[in-house]
């Protein structure tokens, strides 16, 4: 009703908003609890919406002759660092290849050096090189998995979220919620989360 939807804003309102304090019986959940509750009870939310629409039809509050469809972007809890794209993975592979090549050159220089004091620590370089190769293998595997699944983006722990341009400015990890509203009384008939950033 008050257009307070994000889990962080709901957490803040549970400490100061009298309506929310009354509704929650003075419980003050943190934003992760709110986000997890939404994620774990999606089927119950959908069922409640269906019952509400059926009730509104029974009371003749919905005419169904003219509807409007619009999208709203909601910022996810996950940060941009949790978002992975194929392009990002390809850039990481290229950077790791460059690091591996640099460390290989340093190892060759260490082997060619005649004086032990002047040479870099070859064992430390070998350990770093092994770590870089393991990291490159992980990134390559992740890129191959995304190709196999035919997805371009993935956000850890929030699979439905995507990197999107929002009204707040630069690209953010967000959800695009499409809503269908009846023209008679402005009641929401249906909603769905889409991974498409546009509202077409």
C-alpha positions in Angstrom: 0.0 0.0 0.0 2.9 2.4 0.8 5.1 1.1 -2.0 7.7 -0.2 0.5 8.9 -3.3 -1.1 12.7 -3.8 -0.7 13.8 -6.1 2.2 16.2 -3.4 3.6 13.4 -0.8 3.7 11.0 -3.2 5.3 13.6 -3.9 8.0 13.9 -0.2 8.7 10.1 0.3 8.7 9.8 -2.5 11.3 11.6 -0.3 13.8 9.7 3.0 13.1 6.5 2.6 11.2 3.5 2.2 13.5 1.5 0.3 10.9 4.3 -2.2 10.4 4.9 -2.5 14.1 1.2 -3.3 14.6 1.1 -5.8 11.7 4.3 -7.6 12.9 3.3 -7.5 16.6 6.6 -5.6 17.3 8.8 -8.3 15.6 11.8 -6.7 13.9 13.2 -9.1 11.3 16.4 -8.2 9.5 16.4 -7.8 5.7 17.9 -11.3 5.1 14.9 -12.9 7.0 12.5 -10.9 4.9 14.3 -11.8 1.7 14.5 -15.5 2.6 10.8 -15.5 3.6 9.8 -14.2 0.2 12.0 -16.7 -1.6 10.8 -19.7 0.5 7.1 -18.9 0.3 6.7 -18.0 -3.3 3.9 -20.6 -3.8 2.0 -19.3 -0.9 2.2 -15.7 -2.2 0.9 -16.8 -5.6 -2.0 -18.7 -3.9 -2.9 -15.7 -1.8 -3.0 -13.5 -5.0 -5.2 -16.1 -6.8 -7.7 -16.1 -3.8 -7.6 -12.3 -3.7 -8.4 -12.0 -7.5 -11.2 -14.6 -7.1 -12.7 -12.6 -4.2 -12.5 -9.3 -6.2 -14.3 -11.0 -9.1 -17.0 -12.2 -6.8 -17.5 -8.7 -5.4 -17.5 -7.3 -9.0 -14.5 -5.1 -8.4 -12.8 -6.4 -11.6 -14.4 -5.8 -14.9 -11.7 -7.5 -17.1 -12.5 -5.4 -20.2 -9.4 -3.2 -20.1 -6.1 -4.0 -18.4 -2.7 -2.3 -18.3 0.7 -4.1 -18.1 3.7 -2.5 -16.6 7.1 -3.5 -15.1 8.9 -2.4 -12.0 12.5 -3.1 -11.2 13.3 -4.0 -7.6 16.9 -4.1 -6.4 18.1 -7.5 -5.3 19.9 -8.2 -2.0 23.0 -9.5 -3.9 25.7 -7.1 -4.9 27.1 -6.7 -8.4 30.1 -8.8 -7.3 27.8 -11.8 -7.1 26.7 -11.4 -10.7 28.5 -13.5 -13.3 28.2 -13.1 -17.1 29.9 -15.0 -19.9 31.6 -11.8 -21.0 33.0 -11.3 -17.5 34.2 -14.9 -17.4 35.9 -14.5 -20.7 37.7 -11.3 -19.5 38.8 -13.2 -16.3 40.2 -16.1 -18.5 42.2 -13.6 -20.6 43.5 -11.8 -17.4 44.5 -15.2 -15.9 46.2 -16.2 -19.1 48.3 -13.0 -19.0 49.2 -13.6 -15.3 50.2 -17.2 -16.0 52.4 -16.1 -18.9 54.0 -13.5 -16.7 54.7 -16.0 -13.9 56.1 -18.5 -16.5 58.5 -15.8 -17.7 59.6 -15.1 -14.1 60.1 -18.9 -13.5 62.3 -19.0 -16.6 64.3 -16.0 -15.4 64.7 -17.6 -12.0 66.0 -20.8 -13.6 68.4 -18.9 -15.8 69.8 -16.7 -13.0 73.3 -17.8 -11.9 73.2 -16.3 -8.4 70.7 -17.6 -5.9 70.6 -14.2 -4.1 69.5 -12.3 -7.3 66.9 -14.9 -8.4 63.3 -14.7 -7.4 61.9 -17.4 -5.1 61.1 -20.1 -7.6 59.1 -22.3 -5.2 56.8 -19.3 -4.3 56.4 -18.6 -8.0 55.5 -22.2 -8.7 52.8 -22.2 -6.0 51.3 -18.9 -7.3 51.3 -20.4 -10.8 49.5 -23.5 -9.6 46.9 -21.4 -7.9 46.4 -19.3 -11.1 46.0 -22.4 -13.2 43.4 -23.8 -10.7 41.5 -20.5 -10.8 41.6 -20.5 -14.6 40.2 -24.0 -14.7 37.4 -22.9 -12.4 36.5 -19.9 -14.5 36.7 -22.0 -17.7 34.4 -24.6 -16.2 31.9 -21.9 -15.1 31.9 -20.4 -18.6 31.3 -23.9 -20.2 28.5 -24.6 -17.7 26.8 -21.3 -18.6 27.1 -22.1 -22.3 25.6 -25.6 -21.7 22.7 -24.1 -19.7 22.2 -21.4 -22.4 22.3 -18.5 -20.0 24.2 -15.3 -20.3 24.0 -14.1 -16.6 23.8 -15.7 -13.2 23.5 -14.1 -9.8 24.7 -16.3 -6.9 21.9 -17.1 -4.4 19.3 -15.1 -6.5 18.9 -17.0 -9.7 16.0 -14.9 -11.0 17.8 -11.6 -10.6 19.8 -10.0 -13.5 22.0 -7.0 -14.1 19.6 -4.3 -15.3 19.5 -0.6 -15.9 17.1 1.0 -13.3 15.6 4.4 -12.7 18.2 4.9 -10.0 21.0 5.1 -12.5 23.7 2.6 -13.4 23.3 -1.1 -13.9 22.2 -3.0 -10.7 21.3 -6.5 -9.7 17.5 -6.4 -9.9 14.3 -8.2 -10.6 11.8 -7.0 -13.2 8.3 -7.6 -11.9 5.5 -7.4 -14.6 2.1 -6.5 -13.2 -1.4 -6.7 -14.9 -3.8 -4.1 -13.5 -7.5 -3.9 -14.1 -8.7 -0.4 -15.3 -11.9 -0.4 -13.2 -10.4 0.0 -9.8 -6.7 -0.3 -10.4 -6.4 -3.7 -8.7 -3.5 -6.0 -9.6 -4.8 -9.1 -11.4 -1.5 -10.9 -12.0 2.2 -10.5 -11.6 5.3 -12.4 -12.7 9.1 -12.0 -12.5 10.9 -11.9 -15.8 14.6 -11.9 -16.5 14.2 -9.6 -19.5 15.3 -6.0 -18.5 12.9 -4.4 -21.0 9.2 -4.0 -20.4 8.1 -4.8 -24.0 
